Structures are given as C-alpha cells and as structure tokens.
Amino acid sequence: MASLVIQTSFLGDVILTTPLIAELARRGPVDVVTTAGSAGVLANHPSVRKIIVYDKHGADSGVRGFARTARRIRLAGISGTATTQLAGQRESYDTAYMAQGSVTSASLALAAGVRKRIGFNTSAGRRLYTARVEYRFDRHHAERLWWLSMTECADEPQPYQIAPSLYPGAADVSSVDTLLESFAGSPRSFVALAPGSAWGTKRWPFFPELAVQVASRHNVVIVGGSNDVALGEEILGRLPPRSGINGAGALGILASAELLRRAAALVTNDSAPQHLASAMATPTIAVFGPTVPEFGFGPLAPRSTIASHPSLACRPCDKHGPERCPLGHWRCMRELSAATVFHLLEQTQNTLKRATR
C-alpha cells in the first residue's frame, strides 16, 4: 500500500520534503498532497507516484473544497491498491506523513480514511495524529522531515539522505538554453542572484551594488518571480552590455532549478531559491537578516556559506521575517555590505577551484 505525504506549505518546504519522499519510496509507492502552486516542483520526480492537488486558497477553499479533496485522496489511495478486490475497503492509504502540521491537514487525512497519521509533537494538528515524532529544533528542516519516516532507534542520517532533489525535464532544459543564448561564446561562468523574498525585511538591499562587483569577474543572471522583474531591470541597468540577463519571471520552478545547476554560485536571500540550489548542489551564499539558519532552513549545497550581521542582539526577530523591522533600524541588512558578500562569494569560488584541480 502506498504512503501519503501531505505538504501544503511554502514552496521551499515542499523542496525540503523530497528527502522524506525519497526515503519512503525505498519502501513502496508514495503519493503527495500539495498545493496548486507547488505541484510543478515535484513533476518528473522518480520517488513520487501521484500528485494530488489541494488548491486550498482557490478551487478547493471552504468546506466543500475540503470534502472534495478528502474524497480525491481516498479514491487515489484505493485506485492505487494492487488487489482489485480491496476496492470496497474503507481505508485508502495506510499511513499519512504530516509534513505540514496544521489542523486542516490532519483533518484532511482523517476525513480521507487514513488509519495512521504521523506528525511532529509540536504541530497544531498533533491531537489528530496516531503517532508523534519529536520536532528537533537543532536540525535542518529537511532532516526533521526525514525523521517522520523513522523510528527513534534509527541511525543518524548521512548527508545524501537529507539532500533535496529535483528533476527538471527536457522543456526546462530547453527554456534555460534559450535564456542563456546571449552568453553564447562567453568564456566566463555566470553567478545567479536572487534578490526577492515574500517577506519584506528579508530582502537585502544591496544586490545592485553586488552585481557590479560580480560582473567584474562573472556574468550575472537574475532569478526570481514576476514580482522581481523590475528589480532585475534595475540591477541590469548597472552592468556592462551583454554581461547580465534578467531571468526573473521568465522560468518555471524546475527550469529555475536547471538554471541554478549551471551557475557557478547563487547569492540569495533566505528564500526558496536557496532550496532550489541545494537540490542542484550549487554553492550558495545565503543572506540572513531577521532570521537565522539555526531555524533549520539554511543552504545544504556543498561549499555554501551564510552572510549575516556579526553582532546584533535583536537577531533573530521573527520566524519568517516581518514586513518591517520591529525596532525601525533594519541594521541586520543595512549594515551588511556588498563588499562583504562579494568576499564570501570569492572565497567560495576559490574553494571550488582548489577542489577541482
């Protein structure tokens, strides 16, 4: 019988759930419930048998949408049962792994008839779980999620077991080829810059200044969503001709992952691109301001590093990053210079050169 993973949180959380999915797939088929916006990131993934979309803020909102989704989950589990005589069974999946811990997600698994529901002991929906796993605050979130599939006596995971994974397809590769055509024939590698974030105080303000320094040694590609297009144009306006491309809003999620696979490095805020880079093993310089990597959401790619203010008692101030600085000074970002981040980037590149000699 297939396992069910329910993950309807942010895009980065979905990416960090892939080690759990891969672990479960070693034991049998895995189906995943996720949002309409995140379903595409799991396309082509060999560990995912079926994606069940729960458009909780759109077509599936409200009580009726919840009920429709619960029915889809039940029928998906039954249709995937190898023995056809079990089609009349009450239960669809034997076990649901609650990677997203809300009461709604737990209720969804219960309403779908999933007998076992495993989640964290800190989750809002924990009263509806049949088994609770310790939420390990000192671990990366990818590892925390991986532990949902394990018993307490399991060995500590190896790095490869908690490495996220994504699988761009042929169309994604073609999209990136087209985007990078203006660099054709250039002997220089490119560095990806991801200046956006859904959270206001997590947007480091000095990406334009950094881009100028990066362009002295590398080409530059801006990555991000449609909300980052204008900032991408501002950054390119500082650069010499043919040394930069604005890819913001131009690529889908898996195409963005393919782009990052080809990059020499990524410089990003504490946002989803760092998790894309982790899945593609691209060295990452992640800028942390109001948040800290100790929350469990830092980069996992080899040769990655953190750029942050060295000494502020007010850090961290929020789990996600407020829209405005609670103290009004935003020093965690304003006092982190472009020169500092560029130095970290150069260190990363020098380490990479030594490692490939």
Buried (B, 14 or more C-beta within 10 A) or exposed (E): BBBBBBBBBBBBBBBBBBBBBBBBBEEEBBBBBBBBBBBBBBBBBEBBBBBBBBBBEEEBEEEEBBEBBBBBBBBBBBEBBEEEEEEEBEBBBBBBBBBBBBEBBBBBBBBBBBBBBBBBEEBBBBEBBBEBBEBEEEBBBBBBBBBBBEEEEEEEBEEEBBBBBBBBBEEBBEBBEEBBEBBEEEEEBBBBBBBBBBBEBBBBEBBBBBBBBBBEBBBBBBBBBEEBBEBBEBBBEBBEEEBBBBBBBBBBBBBBBBBBBBBBBBBBBBBBBBBBBBBBBBBBBBBBBBBBBEBBBBBBBBBBBBBBBEEBEEBBBBEBBBEEBEEEEBBBBBBBEBEBBBBBBBEBBEBBEEEEE
